[in-house]
Amino acid sequence: MHKIILKKQLSADVYMLKVYAPLIAEERSPGQFIILQLDSDFGERIPLTIADADTEQGTITLIFQVVGKTTTRLAALNEGDAIANLVGPLGKPTHIEKFGHVVCVGGGIGVAPLHPIVQGMKKAGNRLTVIMGARNKELLILEDEMRALADELILCTDDGSYGRKGLVTAPLKELCEQTPPPDLAVAIGPPIMMKFCAETTRPYHVHTVVSLNTIMVDGTGMCGGCRVTVGDETKFVCVDGPEFDGHLVDFDNMMQRLKSYKTQEQEAPHPCKLNQQIENMNR
């Protein structure tokens, strides 16, 4: 059992939990994730990125958005409660080195998994531009944490309530048009956002890494539920990723697969908001 040490609400439907998991805290690297199960014998298994870790306290930080039944139950837990099963760290760590100028783009809840990558890139000596976007000011998370790490922080909101009005792709394009362009771009957020970030950087030949959030069950590559097409190959996000070359990912196929359980989600007491977000951004 993994005890919840700290709980905090970051924005509407977004929560942060610090969970006691000393072995995972010691072994985790940026880009990796865990899979948790609230019940010991039965229940949905969901993947969550490790947003931070404290080896001295033996805790890992999980940040999640309430989008379905399990995350609704998870948000209802309080400090002192425990999570029955928690497995990790899973996935391949982010490749971190001194690239030069790195642009990190986070959309919505995607800012959470971006945070440890920004930490790692900063520690490696890179110059960092961080672009964060959300529908409105209230939905922006980890602003103070990112401001403390970034050499330049650019905030965007769809409604213009904070920072620049518009999508994160606008400042990303401006940076790509500079001479020289960034040495690397990292984009994490809704699939449609990552797709357009990759299309923005493609003409400028800026290598772009994306972290995929596919349907996942076991996290060991056995179920095949998380498979994606990258270039001409089929990859499993849980063991081959979660990070891939954004210029090679078939995002359209990935977004179609994310709708696999749409009927069941619509019948659930708490309908999934992920497909709603994808459909809204496609309009």
C-alpha positions as CSV (number, residue, x, y, z in Angstrom):
1,M,0.0,0.0,0.0
2,H,1.3,3.4,-0.9
3,K,0.2,6.2,1.4
4,I,-0.8,9.7,0.2
5,I,1.5,12.2,2.0
6,L,0.1,15.3,0.4
7,K,-2.9,16.3,-1.8
8,K,-3.4,19.6,-3.5
9,Q,-5.8,20.8,-6.2
10,L,-4.0,22.8,-8.9
11,S,-6.9,23.8,-11.1
12,A,-10.4,22.8,-12.0
13,D,-10.3,18.9,-12.1
14,V,-6.5,18.8,-11.8
15,Y,-4.9,17.4,-8.6
16,M,-1.4,16.7,-7.3
17,L,-0.6,13.8,-5.0
18,K,2.6,13.1,-3.3
19,V,2.7,9.3,-2.7
20,Y,5.1,7.3,-0.6
21,A,7.0,5.0,-3.0
22,P,10.7,5.1,-2.0
23,L,11.9,2.5,-4.5
24,I,10.3,4.2,-7.4
25,A,11.5,7.6,-6.2
26,E,15.1,6.3,-6.2
27,E,15.0,4.6,-9.6
28,R,12.8,7.0,-11.7
29,S,14.2,9.1,-14.5
30,P,12.5,12.0,-16.5
31,G,9.9,10.7,-18.9
32,Q,9.0,7.6,-17.0
33,F,5.6,6.7,-15.6
34,I,3.8,4.4,-13.2
35,I,0.6,2.4,-13.4
36,L,-1.7,2.4,-10.5
37,Q,-4.7,0.4,-9.4
38,L,-6.9,1.6,-6.5
39,D,-8.2,-1.8,-5.5
40,S,-5.9,-4.7,-4.6
41,D,-7.9,-7.4,-6.4
42,F,-10.0,-5.6,-9.1
43,G,-10.1,-2.3,-10.9
44,E,-8.9,-0.3,-13.8
45,R,-5.2,0.2,-14.2
46,I,-4.2,3.7,-15.3
47,P,-0.8,5.2,-16.3
48,L,0.4,8.5,-14.8
49,T,3.7,10.2,-15.4
50,I,6.0,10.8,-12.5
51,A,6.0,14.6,-12.4
52,D,8.7,14.8,-9.6
53,A,10.4,12.7,-7.0
54,D,12.0,13.2,-3.6
55,T,14.5,10.5,-2.7
56,E,15.0,11.8,0.9
57,Q,11.2,11.7,1.6
58,G,10.7,8.6,-0.5
59,T,7.9,10.2,-2.4
60,I,6.8,10.6,-6.0
61,T,4.6,13.3,-7.3
62,L,1.6,12.4,-9.5
63,I,-0.5,15.1,-11.3
64,F,-3.7,14.0,-13.0
65,Q,-6.9,15.4,-14.5
66,V,-10.3,13.9,-13.6
67,V,-11.5,12.4,-16.9
68,G,-13.2,9.2,-15.9
69,K,-14.3,6.8,-13.2
70,T,-10.8,5.9,-11.8
71,T,-9.5,9.4,-11.7
72,T,-12.7,10.6,-10.1
73,R,-12.1,8.0,-7.3
74,L,-8.4,9.0,-7.1
75,A,-9.4,12.6,-6.7
76,A,-11.7,11.6,-3.8
77,L,-8.8,10.2,-1.8
78,N,-7.2,12.3,1.0
79,E,-3.9,12.6,2.8
80,G,-3.4,9.4,4.8
81,D,-5.3,7.2,2.4
82,A,-3.4,4.6,0.4
83,I,-3.2,3.4,-3.2
84,A,-3.3,-0.4,-3.3
85,N,-1.1,-1.1,-6.3
86,L,1.5,1.1,-7.9
87,V,4.1,-0.2,-10.4
88,G,7.0,1.6,-11.9
89,P,9.1,3.2,-13.1
90,L,7.9,2.1,-16.5
91,G,8.9,3.3,-20.0
92,K,12.2,4.5,-21.4
93,P,13.7,7.6,-19.8
94,T,14.0,10.8,-21.8
95,H,17.3,11.1,-23.6
96,I,18.9,14.1,-21.9
97,E,22.2,15.8,-22.9
98,K,23.4,19.3,-23.6
99,F,21.8,20.0,-26.9
100,G,22.0,23.8,-26.8
101,H,18.7,25.6,-27.1
102,V,15.7,23.4,-26.1
103,V,12.1,24.4,-26.5
104,C,9.7,22.6,-24.3
105,V,6.0,22.9,-25.1
106,G,3.3,21.8,-22.7
107,G,-0.5,21.9,-23.3
108,G,-2.9,21.6,-20.4
109,I,-2.2,18.6,-18.2
110,G,0.8,17.9,-20.4
111,V,2.8,20.5,-18.4
112,A,3.0,17.9,-15.6
113,P,5.0,15.2,-17.5
114,L,7.0,18.1,-19.1
115,H,8.2,19.3,-15.7
116,P,10.8,16.5,-15.0
117,I,12.1,16.8,-18.5
118,V,12.6,20.5,-18.1
119,Q,14.4,19.8,-14.8
120,G,16.7,17.3,-16.6
121,M,17.4,19.5,-19.6
122,K,18.3,22.4,-17.3
123,K,20.6,20.3,-15.2
124,A,22.4,19.2,-18.4
125,G,23.2,22.9,-19.1
126,N,20.7,23.6,-21.9
127,R,19.2,27.0,-22.6
128,L,15.5,26.5,-22.1
129,T,12.4,28.2,-23.6
130,V,9.2,26.8,-22.1
131,I,5.9,27.4,-23.8
132,M,2.8,26.6,-21.7
133,G,-0.8,26.7,-23.0
134,A,-4.3,26.2,-21.7
135,R,-7.9,27.2,-22.5
136,N,-7.8,29.9,-19.8
137,K,-5.7,31.2,-16.9
138,E,-7.4,29.0,-14.3
139,L,-6.2,25.8,-16.2
140,L,-2.5,26.7,-16.3
141,I,-0.5,24.6,-13.8
142,L,3.1,24.7,-12.5
143,E,3.8,28.2,-13.6
144,D,6.0,29.0,-10.7
145,E,8.0,25.8,-11.0
146,M,8.6,26.3,-14.7
147,R,9.5,30.0,-14.3
148,A,12.2,28.9,-11.8
149,L,13.7,26.6,-14.4
150,A,13.2,28.3,-17.8
151,D,15.4,31.0,-19.3
152,E,12.3,32.2,-21.1
153,L,8.7,31.3,-20.2
154,I,5.9,32.0,-22.7
155,L,2.3,31.6,-21.5
156,C,-0.6,31.2,-23.9
157,T,-4.4,31.0,-23.3
158,D,-7.1,30.3,-25.9
159,D,-9.3,33.1,-24.5
160,G,-6.5,35.6,-23.8
161,S,-7.2,35.7,-20.1
162,Y,-3.5,35.3,-19.4
163,G,-0.3,35.7,-21.4
164,R,-0.6,35.6,-25.2
165,K,-3.9,34.9,-26.8
166,G,-3.7,31.9,-29.1
167,L,-2.2,28.5,-29.5
168,V,1.3,27.3,-28.4
169,T,2.2,26.7,-32.0
170,A,2.4,30.5,-32.7
171,P,5.4,31.2,-30.4
172,L,6.9,27.8,-31.4
173,K,6.9,28.9,-35.1
174,E,8.5,32.2,-34.2
175,L,11.3,30.5,-32.4
176,C,11.8,28.1,-35.3
177,E,12.1,31.1,-37.7
178,Q,15.0,32.6,-35.6
179,T,18.6,32.1,-36.7
180,P,19.7,29.7,-35.6
181,P,16.5,27.7,-34.8
182,P,16.2,25.6,-31.6
183,D,18.3,22.5,-31.4
184,L,15.5,20.4,-30.0
185,A,11.7,20.7,-29.3
186,V,9.8,18.6,-26.8
187,A,6.0,18.7,-26.9
188,I,3.6,17.1,-24.5
189,G,-0.2,17.6,-24.4
190,P,-3.4,16.5,-26.1
191,P,-2.6,14.4,-29.3
192,I,-3.9,17.1,-31.6
193,M,-1.7,19.7,-30.0
194,M,1.4,17.5,-30.3
195,K,0.5,16.8,-34.0
196,F,0.4,20.5,-34.8
197,C,3.6,21.2,-32.9
198,A,5.4,18.5,-35.0
199,E,3.9,20.0,-38.2
200,T,5.1,23.5,-37.0
201,T,8.7,22.4,-36.5
202,R,8.9,20.0,-39.6
203,P,9.7,22.7,-42.3
204,Y,12.5,24.0,-40.1
205,H,14.0,20.5,-39.5
206,V,13.9,20.9,-35.7
207,H,14.0,17.5,-34.2
208,T,10.8,17.1,-32.1
209,V,10.1,14.7,-29.3
210,V,6.6,13.9,-28.2
211,S,5.3,11.8,-25.3
212,L,2.3,9.8,-26.2
213,N,-0.8,9.1,-24.0
214,T,-2.4,6.1,-25.6
215,I,-4.8,3.5,-24.1
216,M,-2.7,1.3,-21.8
217,V,-3.5,-1.7,-19.7
218,D,-0.5,-3.7,-18.4
219,G,2.5,-1.5,-19.1
220,T,4.7,-4.4,-20.2
221,G,4.0,-4.6,-23.9
222,M,1.9,-7.8,-23.6
223,C,-1.6,-6.5,-24.2
224,G,-0.9,-4.4,-27.3
225,G,-3.5,-1.8,-26.4
226,C,-1.0,1.1,-26.6
227,R,0.4,0.3,-30.1
228,V,1.1,3.2,-32.4
229,T,2.5,3.6,-35.9
230,V,5.9,5.4,-36.0
231,G,7.3,5.6,-39.5
232,D,6.7,2.2,-41.0
233,E,6.8,0.4,-37.7
234,T,4.4,-0.6,-35.0
235,K,5.6,0.5,-31.6
236,F,4.3,-0.1,-28.1
237,V,4.2,3.1,-26.1
238,C,4.6,1.4,-22.7
239,V,8.0,-0.3,-23.6
240,D,9.2,1.5,-26.7
241,G,8.2,4.9,-25.5
242,P,6.4,6.9,-24.3
243,E,8.6,9.3,-26.3
244,F,9.0,9.2,-30.0
245,D,10.0,11.3,-33.0
246,G,7.0,13.5,-33.5
247,H,7.7,13.8,-37.2
248,L,7.2,10.0,-37.6
249,V,4.1,9.4,-35.4
250,D,0.8,8.7,-37.2
251,F,-1.3,10.9,-34.9
252,D,-4.5,10.5,-36.9
253,N,-4.4,6.7,-36.3
254,M,-3.5,7.2,-32.7
255,M,-6.5,9.6,-32.1
256,Q,-8.8,7.2,-33.8
257,R,-7.6,4.4,-31.5
258,L,-8.2,6.6,-28.5
259,K,-11.9,6.4,-29.4
260,S,-12.0,2.6,-29.0
261,Y,-14.0,2.7,-25.8
262,K,-16.2,5.7,-26.7
263,T,-19.5,3.9,-26.3
264,Q,-18.5,2.5,-22.8
265,E,-17.2,5.9,-21.8
266,Q,-20.5,7.6,-22.7
267,E,-22.4,5.0,-20.7
268,A,-20.2,5.5,-17.6
269,P,-21.4,7.7,-14.7
270,H,-18.5,10.1,-15.4
271,P,-18.0,10.4,-19.2
272,C,-14.4,10.6,-20.4
273,K,-13.4,14.2,-21.3
274,L,-10.4,13.3,-23.4
275,N,-12.3,12.6,-26.6
276,Q,-14.4,15.7,-26.0
277,Q,-11.1,17.7,-25.9
278,I,-9.9,16.1,-29.2
279,E,-13.2,16.8,-30.9
280,N,-13.3,20.4,-29.7
281,M,-9.7,21.1,-31.0
282,N,-10.6,19.5,-34.4
283,R,-13.6,21.9,-34.9
